[in-house]
Amino acid sequence: MRGHIKQRVKGSWSIVLELGRDPATNKRRQQWTTFRGTKRDAERKLAELQHQMDTSSYLKPSRLRVAEFLQQWLKDYAWPNVAPRTAEGYEHIVHQHLIPALGAIPLSQLAPQDLQVYPVRSWPAAIMIIPKQYRNTKGGGDERDHMKTGQE
């Protein structure tokens, strides 16, 4: 069993995910989450969380914000692993664009729509990350429109 639900009070459920055993202590690790709604909805949420665990996209809830994660990423990954000028460029993008727009969002709640709301053209260096076939080459317009349709 990789997880189960347990009713707390009417309309409130505990979703319990089995995270395996701790390699050091060999004790069971569990993640308990409160869910409000019907039993069927709680079962759907459990299935969704299990699917995320199976596809390695599950992110354990925490209070870590996007800003803190990006600053830690710069320190632990960017500076040790890329050329200094590249790391400076990353740092500029993070501090000038990403943190002001997304920094206050809890990392565990960051969703694709959060990124879609922020206009891609506001990130000058982000254009280089977008595959060429999705870039707007006709001038004007929004690059995201082309990413949705896959047309130029």
C-alpha positions as CSV (number, residue, x, y, z in Angstrom):
1,M,0.0,0.0,0.0
2,R,1.5,3.4,-1.1
3,G,-1.1,5.5,0.6
4,H,-4.6,5.8,2.1
5,I,-7.2,8.2,3.2
6,K,-8.7,8.5,6.7
7,Q,-11.7,10.6,7.7
8,R,-11.1,13.2,10.4
9,V,-14.5,14.9,10.7
10,K,-17.3,15.3,8.3
11,G,-15.9,16.8,5.1
12,S,-12.3,16.6,6.1
13,W,-9.9,13.8,5.2
14,S,-6.3,12.9,5.9
15,I,-4.3,11.7,2.9
16,V,-1.4,9.6,4.0
17,L,1.4,8.9,1.5
18,E,3.9,6.2,2.1
19,L,7.4,7.6,1.3
20,G,9.3,4.4,1.9
21,R,11.8,3.8,4.6
22,D,14.5,6.1,5.9
23,P,17.8,4.5,4.9
24,A,19.6,5.5,8.1
25,T,17.0,4.4,10.6
26,N,14.8,2.0,8.6
27,K,11.7,3.7,9.9
28,R,8.6,4.3,7.8
29,R,8.3,7.8,6.3
30,Q,4.8,9.2,5.7
31,Q,3.5,12.5,4.4
32,W,0.1,13.5,6.0
33,T,-2.0,16.1,4.1
34,T,-5.4,17.5,5.1
35,F,-8.0,17.5,2.4
36,R,-11.4,19.2,2.6
37,G,-14.2,17.8,0.4
38,T,-15.9,14.5,-0.4
39,K,-14.4,11.1,0.0
40,R,-14.4,10.6,-3.8
41,D,-12.5,13.9,-4.2
42,A,-10.0,12.8,-1.5
43,E,-9.5,9.5,-3.4
44,R,-8.8,11.4,-6.6
45,K,-6.3,13.6,-4.8
46,L,-4.6,10.5,-3.4
47,A,-4.4,9.0,-6.9
48,E,-3.0,12.3,-8.2
49,L,-0.3,12.4,-5.5
50,Q,0.6,8.8,-6.1
51,H,0.9,9.5,-9.8
52,Q,3.2,12.4,-9.0
53,M,5.3,10.1,-6.9
54,D,5.5,7.5,-9.7
55,T,6.6,10.1,-12.2
56,S,9.0,11.7,-9.8
57,S,7.2,15.0,-10.0
58,Y,6.0,15.0,-6.3
59,L,7.3,17.8,-4.3
60,K,7.0,17.5,-0.5
61,P,5.1,20.5,0.8
62,S,7.3,23.0,2.6
63,R,7.4,26.7,3.4
64,L,10.3,27.3,0.9
65,R,9.5,30.1,-1.5
66,V,10.6,30.4,-5.1
67,A,13.0,33.3,-4.2
68,E,14.8,31.2,-1.6
69,F,15.0,28.2,-4.0
70,L,16.4,30.3,-6.8
71,Q,19.0,31.9,-4.5
72,Q,20.1,28.5,-3.2
73,W,20.2,27.2,-6.8
74,L,22.5,30.0,-7.8
75,K,24.8,29.3,-4.9
76,D,24.8,25.5,-5.1
77,Y,24.5,24.9,-8.8
78,A,25.1,27.9,-11.1
79,W,28.3,29.3,-9.6
80,P,30.1,25.9,-9.2
81,N,29.0,24.4,-12.5
82,V,29.0,27.1,-15.2
83,A,31.4,29.7,-16.4
84,P,31.5,32.9,-14.3
85,R,29.9,35.1,-17.1
86,T,27.1,32.6,-17.5
87,A,26.5,32.5,-13.7
88,E,26.4,36.3,-13.7
89,G,23.8,36.2,-16.5
90,Y,21.7,33.7,-14.5
91,E,22.0,35.8,-11.4
92,H,20.9,38.9,-13.3
93,I,17.8,37.1,-14.7
94,V,16.9,35.6,-11.3
95,H,17.2,38.9,-9.4
96,Q,15.8,41.3,-12.0
97,H,13.0,39.2,-13.4
98,L,12.1,35.9,-11.7
99,I,12.3,36.9,-8.0
100,P,10.2,40.1,-8.4
101,A,7.6,38.3,-10.3
102,L,7.5,34.8,-8.7
103,G,9.6,35.0,-5.5
104,A,6.7,35.2,-3.0
105,I,5.0,32.0,-4.3
106,P,5.7,28.9,-2.2
107,L,7.7,26.5,-4.3
108,S,5.3,23.6,-3.6
109,Q,2.5,25.7,-5.1
110,L,4.2,26.9,-8.2
111,A,2.1,26.0,-11.2
112,P,2.5,26.4,-15.0
113,Q,-0.2,29.1,-15.0
114,D,2.1,31.2,-12.7
115,L,4.7,31.2,-15.4
116,Q,2.2,31.8,-18.2
117,V,0.8,34.9,-16.5
118,Y,4.3,36.6,-16.6
119,P,4.9,37.8,-20.2
120,V,7.8,36.0,-21.9
121,R,8.8,39.2,-23.7
122,S,9.6,40.7,-20.3
123,W,12.5,38.3,-19.9
124,P,15.0,39.4,-22.5
125,A,17.3,36.4,-22.0
126,A,14.5,34.0,-21.8
127,I,14.0,34.3,-25.6
128,M,17.2,32.3,-26.0
129,I,15.8,29.4,-24.0
130,I,12.6,29.2,-26.1
131,P,13.2,26.7,-29.0
132,K,13.5,28.6,-32.4
133,Q,10.4,27.1,-33.9
134,Y,8.3,28.7,-31.1
135,R,9.8,32.2,-31.3
136,N,7.8,35.0,-32.9
137,T,9.9,36.0,-36.0
138,K,7.3,38.3,-37.5
139,G,7.7,41.0,-34.8
140,G,5.1,42.0,-32.4
141,G,2.6,39.6,-30.8
142,D,3.1,37.4,-27.8
143,E,5.5,34.4,-28.0
144,R,3.2,32.4,-25.8
145,D,0.6,32.4,-28.6
146,H,3.0,30.5,-30.8
147,M,4.0,28.1,-28.0
148,K,0.3,27.1,-27.6
149,T,-0.3,26.5,-31.3
150,G,3.2,25.4,-32.3
151,Q,3.0,27.7,-35.4
152,E,5.1,30.7,-36.4
